[in-house]
Amino acid sequence: MLRILWLCAVLGAAVATNCTICLNDQCYSESPFDHDVLLYFAVIDHNYNIMYYYTRDHFNAMELDNHTIIFKKRISNPEYRQILLTVDPHTSEVYFYNVFARHKDPLINKYDPKTNTISEPDIVFNDNRQPTLIYVCNGTVYGVNGKYPIFYLKNGSVEDIPGFENLHILDFMCDKTGVIYVQTRSEMYRIENNALTAILNTSTESDIEYRIPTLGANGDVYLLSDEVTSRRMYHINSTTKEMTPVGAYERTIKGLRDWKFDKHGNIFTDDLFLDKISPRYLKPNSVRCSVITDVKITLTRDENVDDDDDDTGINFRDDYT
């Protein structure tokens, strides 16, 4: 016990730099990323490991294996300078949508990476159905606005999904199986493939309020508590639908407002007080970690490693009690 406490004390100074995030027994630390990207207006296609984002009047694509910009397509319509992007995780097609566009203009454009073309699909919302948030799953476009919480487009017509009438919906996305998870202020719901209705996703962590969802490199949905006192990260099992804590982020980050995985499991984050436009870029390192009850990240040594060895023998102790 004394040896473990000593090691934690010695390595405590390394937590902030070597363990910004502790996730699935692995420490993540910041790596260089010098591109101006507003993460909230960016999406990542895990099939090809490409980040799509826009900067003023350009629609951009960046290959994340080497952080190389593949193309910059000029957007001629000035009303598309405020664009929300979404990528279909099953088809890799990218949809961009402007909530401030005039009714006479196309509201949704689609980029097809297979043909490298931008088209205007036959998708037009009338005035009372213009969504403030869209998501696309398996080619189906879903929308949210205040009066009609969740609806989807089918054969050119709008269909409501029952069960969300009095809920404040903050975000939603689908996992690799096509199940859609819907985040409200205090609860998580899901929409199954064979039942277009709201299903409460029960969880032992129901006391934690708003969680920020993101799609993991494995196609599962991960969640991040935005509570400063919690800073927990969760994983939803695509088979059992159970949500379990799998990590936390370090205290020096003053509230994450967005996070995204690339194809290899590296993490982009955007926090409220980051003094630059480019997001944090975090990669796993050789340090292993543990998250204890009060959400402190601690470091412990592998029992099979001699005391004289270096820090690469540090191992994770999964302690969520």
C-alpha positions as CSV (number, residue, x, y, z in Angstrom):
1,M,0.0,0.0,0.0
2,L,2.8,2.4,0.9
3,R,4.5,1.7,-2.4
4,I,1.3,2.5,-4.3
5,L,0.7,5.7,-2.4
6,W,4.3,6.8,-3.0
7,L,4.0,6.2,-6.7
8,C,0.8,8.2,-7.0
9,A,2.5,11.1,-5.1
10,V,5.6,10.9,-7.4
11,L,3.5,10.8,-10.5
12,G,0.9,13.3,-9.4
13,A,2.6,16.1,-11.3
14,A,2.3,14.1,-14.5
15,V,-1.5,13.8,-14.4
16,A,-2.2,17.2,-16.0
17,T,0.2,16.7,-18.9
18,N,0.2,12.9,-19.4
19,C,-3.4,12.1,-18.5
20,T,-5.7,14.9,-19.7
21,I,-8.3,12.2,-20.2
22,C,-8.5,8.7,-18.6
23,L,-10.6,6.5,-20.8
24,N,-10.9,2.7,-20.8
25,D,-7.8,2.3,-18.7
26,Q,-5.7,4.5,-20.9
27,C,-4.3,8.0,-20.5
28,Y,-4.7,10.5,-23.3
29,S,-2.4,13.5,-23.6
30,E,-2.4,16.5,-26.0
31,S,-0.6,16.3,-29.4
32,P,0.0,19.0,-32.0
33,F,-3.0,20.0,-34.2
34,D,-2.6,23.4,-35.8
35,H,-5.7,23.7,-37.9
36,D,-8.5,26.3,-37.2
37,V,-11.6,24.1,-36.8
38,L,-14.7,24.9,-34.8
39,L,-15.4,21.4,-33.5
40,Y,-19.1,22.0,-33.0
41,F,-19.4,22.6,-36.7
42,A,-17.3,19.6,-37.7
43,V,-18.1,15.9,-38.2
44,I,-15.8,12.9,-38.6
45,D,-16.4,10.0,-41.0
46,H,-15.0,6.9,-39.3
47,N,-15.1,4.9,-42.5
48,Y,-12.5,7.0,-44.2
49,N,-11.1,8.9,-41.2
50,I,-12.0,12.3,-42.7
51,M,-13.0,15.4,-40.8
52,Y,-15.5,17.6,-42.6
53,Y,-15.9,21.2,-41.5
54,Y,-16.5,24.7,-42.8
55,T,-14.6,28.0,-42.5
56,R,-16.7,31.0,-43.6
57,D,-17.5,30.3,-47.2
58,H,-15.6,27.0,-47.7
59,F,-16.6,23.4,-47.1
60,N,-13.5,21.5,-46.2
61,A,-12.3,17.9,-45.8
62,M,-9.2,16.9,-43.8
63,E,-7.6,13.4,-43.9
64,L,-6.9,12.7,-40.2
65,D,-4.2,10.1,-40.7
66,N,-1.8,12.9,-41.6
67,H,-3.9,16.1,-40.9
68,T,-3.8,17.0,-44.6
69,I,-6.6,19.1,-46.2
70,I,-8.0,17.1,-49.1
71,F,-10.2,19.8,-50.6
72,K,-11.8,23.2,-50.0
73,K,-15.0,23.7,-51.9
74,R,-16.3,27.2,-52.1
75,I,-19.9,27.6,-51.1
76,S,-21.4,30.2,-53.5
77,N,-24.6,30.8,-51.5
78,P,-23.6,33.3,-48.7
79,E,-26.5,32.0,-46.5
80,Y,-24.6,28.8,-46.2
81,R,-21.8,30.4,-44.1
82,Q,-23.5,29.2,-40.9
83,I,-23.7,25.4,-41.5
84,L,-24.5,22.5,-39.3
85,L,-22.9,19.3,-40.6
86,T,-23.9,15.7,-40.0
87,V,-22.4,12.6,-41.6
88,D,-24.3,9.3,-42.1
89,P,-22.1,6.7,-40.3
90,H,-23.4,4.0,-42.6
91,T,-23.1,5.7,-46.0
92,S,-20.4,8.3,-45.3
93,E,-22.6,10.9,-47.1
94,V,-22.3,14.4,-45.5
95,Y,-25.3,16.7,-45.1
96,F,-25.0,20.3,-44.3
97,Y,-27.9,22.4,-43.2
98,N,-28.5,26.1,-42.5
99,V,-31.1,26.9,-40.0
100,F,-31.1,30.6,-41.0
101,A,-31.7,30.0,-44.7
102,R,-34.7,31.6,-46.3
103,H,-37.6,29.4,-47.1
104,K,-37.1,29.8,-50.9
105,D,-33.6,28.4,-50.8
106,P,-32.6,24.7,-50.5
107,L,-32.1,24.0,-46.8
108,I,-30.1,20.8,-47.1
109,N,-27.2,20.0,-49.4
110,K,-25.5,16.6,-49.6
111,Y,-21.9,15.7,-50.3
112,D,-21.2,12.3,-51.7
113,P,-17.5,11.2,-51.2
114,K,-17.8,8.5,-53.8
115,T,-18.5,10.9,-56.6
116,N,-16.9,14.0,-55.0
117,T,-20.1,16.0,-55.8
118,I,-22.4,18.3,-53.8
119,S,-26.1,18.0,-54.7
120,E,-29.4,19.4,-53.5
121,P,-31.6,16.4,-52.5
122,D,-35.3,16.8,-52.7
123,I,-35.6,17.7,-49.0
124,V,-37.5,20.9,-48.1
125,F,-39.1,21.6,-44.8
126,N,-42.0,24.0,-44.5
127,D,-42.0,26.9,-42.2
128,N,-43.2,25.1,-39.0
129,R,-41.0,22.1,-39.6
130,Q,-37.6,23.8,-40.2
131,P,-35.4,21.9,-37.8
132,T,-32.8,23.4,-35.4
133,L,-30.9,20.1,-35.5
134,I,-30.7,17.3,-38.0
135,Y,-29.1,13.8,-38.0
136,V,-28.9,11.2,-40.8
137,C,-28.9,7.5,-40.2
138,N,-29.0,4.8,-42.9
139,G,-30.1,7.5,-45.4
140,T,-33.0,8.7,-43.3
141,V,-33.0,12.4,-42.3
142,Y,-34.2,13.1,-38.8
143,G,-35.0,16.6,-37.5
144,V,-35.8,18.4,-34.2
145,N,-37.5,21.7,-33.5
146,G,-39.3,23.1,-30.5
147,K,-42.9,22.4,-31.7
148,Y,-42.3,19.0,-33.2
149,P,-39.6,17.4,-31.1
150,I,-38.5,14.5,-33.5
151,F,-39.6,13.8,-37.0
152,Y,-38.2,12.1,-40.0
153,L,-38.5,12.3,-43.7
154,K,-39.9,9.3,-45.6
155,N,-40.7,9.3,-49.3
156,G,-40.8,13.1,-49.4
157,S,-43.2,13.5,-46.4
158,V,-42.6,14.3,-42.8
159,E,-43.5,11.7,-40.1
160,D,-43.6,12.3,-36.4
161,I,-42.0,9.9,-33.9
162,P,-44.3,9.6,-30.8
163,G,-43.1,9.9,-27.3
164,F,-41.0,13.1,-27.5
165,E,-43.8,15.6,-27.4
166,N,-43.0,17.3,-24.1
167,L,-39.2,16.7,-23.9
168,H,-36.4,19.2,-24.4
169,I,-34.1,17.4,-26.9
170,L,-30.5,18.4,-26.9
171,D,-28.8,16.0,-29.2
172,F,-29.1,12.6,-30.9
173,M,-27.2,10.1,-33.0
174,C,-27.2,6.5,-34.1
175,D,-24.8,3.6,-33.3
176,K,-23.4,1.0,-35.6
177,T,-26.6,-1.1,-35.3
178,G,-28.9,1.8,-36.4
179,V,-30.4,2.4,-33.0
180,I,-30.8,6.2,-32.4
181,Y,-30.0,7.6,-28.9
182,V,-31.8,10.8,-28.0
183,Q,-30.4,13.0,-25.1
184,T,-32.7,15.2,-23.1
185,R,-31.7,17.4,-20.2
186,S,-32.0,14.5,-17.7
187,E,-32.7,11.3,-19.5
188,M,-31.6,9.2,-22.5
189,Y,-34.0,7.7,-24.9
190,R,-33.6,5.4,-27.9
191,I,-35.4,4.7,-31.1
192,E,-35.1,1.1,-32.2
193,N,-35.0,0.0,-35.9
194,N,-38.3,-1.8,-35.7
195,A,-40.2,0.6,-33.5
196,L,-40.2,4.3,-34.3
197,T,-41.2,5.4,-30.8
198,A,-39.4,6.8,-27.8
199,I,-38.0,4.1,-25.4
200,L,-36.5,5.3,-22.1
201,N,-32.9,4.0,-21.9
202,T,-32.7,3.1,-18.2
203,S,-29.4,3.6,-16.4
204,T,-27.9,3.3,-12.9
205,E,-26.4,6.8,-13.6
206,S,-29.7,8.6,-13.9
207,D,-28.7,11.2,-11.4
208,I,-26.2,12.6,-13.8
209,E,-27.8,15.4,-15.9
210,Y,-27.0,16.4,-19.5
211,R,-24.5,14.1,-21.2
212,I,-22.8,15.1,-24.5
213,P,-23.0,12.1,-26.9
214,T,-20.5,11.2,-29.5
215,L,-19.9,8.2,-31.8
216,G,-16.9,6.1,-30.9
217,A,-14.5,4.6,-33.4
218,N,-16.1,1.2,-32.6
219,G,-19.5,2.4,-33.7
220,D,-20.8,2.6,-30.1
221,V,-22.2,5.8,-28.5
222,Y,-20.2,7.4,-25.8
223,L,-21.4,10.1,-23.4
224,L,-19.8,12.9,-21.5
225,S,-21.2,14.6,-18.5
226,D,-21.1,18.4,-18.7
227,E,-21.3,18.8,-15.0
228,V,-18.1,20.4,-13.7
229,T,-18.2,18.3,-10.5
230,S,-18.7,15.0,-12.4
231,R,-16.5,15.1,-15.6
232,R,-17.5,11.5,-16.2
233,M,-17.4,9.6,-19.5
234,Y,-19.8,6.8,-20.3
235,H,-20.2,4.0,-22.8
236,I,-23.5,2.6,-24.2
237,N,-23.2,-1.1,-25.0
238,S,-24.8,-1.6,-28.5
239,T,-26.1,-5.0,-27.5
240,T,-27.4,-4.6,-23.9
241,K,-28.1,-0.8,-24.2
242,E,-26.5,-0.4,-20.7
243,M,-24.6,2.7,-19.9
244,T,-21.5,2.4,-17.7
245,P,-18.8,4.8,-16.6
246,V,-15.5,4.3,-18.5
247,G,-13.4,7.4,-17.7
248,A,-13.1,11.1,-16.9
249,Y,-11.3,14.2,-17.9
250,E,-8.8,16.2,-15.9
251,R,-9.8,19.0,-13.6
252,T,-7.9,21.7,-15.5
253,I,-10.4,21.4,-18.4
254,K,-13.1,23.8,-17.4
255,G,-16.1,22.2,-19.1
256,L,-16.0,20.3,-22.3
257,R,-18.7,21.4,-24.8
258,D,-17.9,18.9,-27.5
259,W,-15.7,15.9,-28.2
260,K,-15.2,13.6,-31.2
261,F,-13.3,10.4,-31.9
262,D,-11.4,9.7,-35.1
263,K,-11.2,6.3,-36.7
264,H,-8.2,5.2,-34.5
265,G,-9.8,6.3,-31.2
266,N,-7.9,9.6,-30.9
267,I,-10.0,12.3,-29.4
268,F,-10.7,15.9,-30.4
269,T,-12.1,18.1,-27.6
270,D,-13.4,21.7,-27.3
271,D,-13.7,23.3,-23.9
272,L,-15.3,26.6,-22.9
273,F,-12.1,28.4,-22.0
274,L,-9.7,27.1,-24.7
275,D,-7.7,30.2,-25.9
276,K,-7.5,29.1,-29.5
277,I,-9.8,28.2,-32.4
278,S,-8.2,24.8,-33.0
279,P,-9.5,22.0,-30.7
280,R,-7.4,19.9,-28.4
281,Y,-6.1,16.7,-30.0
282,L,-5.5,13.9,-27.6
283,K,-3.8,10.6,-28.3
284,P,-3.2,7.6,-26.0
285,N,0.2,7.4,-24.4
286,S,2.1,4.8,-22.4
287,V,0.6,5.9,-19.0
288,R,-2.2,3.8,-17.6
289,C,-4.8,5.3,-15.2
290,S,-7.7,4.9,-12.8
291,V,-10.7,7.0,-11.9
292,I,-11.8,6.9,-8.3
293,T,-15.0,7.9,-6.6
294,D,-14.4,11.7,-6.4
295,V,-13.3,11.7,-10.1
296,K,-9.7,12.0,-9.4
297,I,-7.4,10.5,-12.0
298,T,-4.7,8.4,-10.3
299,L,-1.7,6.4,-11.7
300,T,-0.7,3.0,-10.4
301,R,2.2,0.7,-11.3
302,D,1.8,-2.8,-12.9
303,E,2.4,-5.4,-10.2
304,N,4.6,-7.3,-12.6
305,V,7.0,-4.5,-13.3
306,D,10.1,-4.0,-11.1
307,D,10.5,-0.8,-9.1
308,D,13.5,0.2,-11.2
309,D,11.6,0.1,-14.5
310,D,10.4,3.3,-16.2
311,D,6.8,4.6,-16.3
312,T,5.7,2.5,-19.2
313,G,4.8,-0.2,-16.7
314,I,2.0,2.0,-15.1
315,N,-1.2,0.1,-15.3
316,F,-4.9,0.8,-14.9
317,R,-7.0,0.0,-11.8
318,D,-10.7,0.1,-12.8
319,D,-12.2,1.6,-9.6
320,Y,-15.7,3.0,-10.1
321,T,-16.9,2.1,-6.6
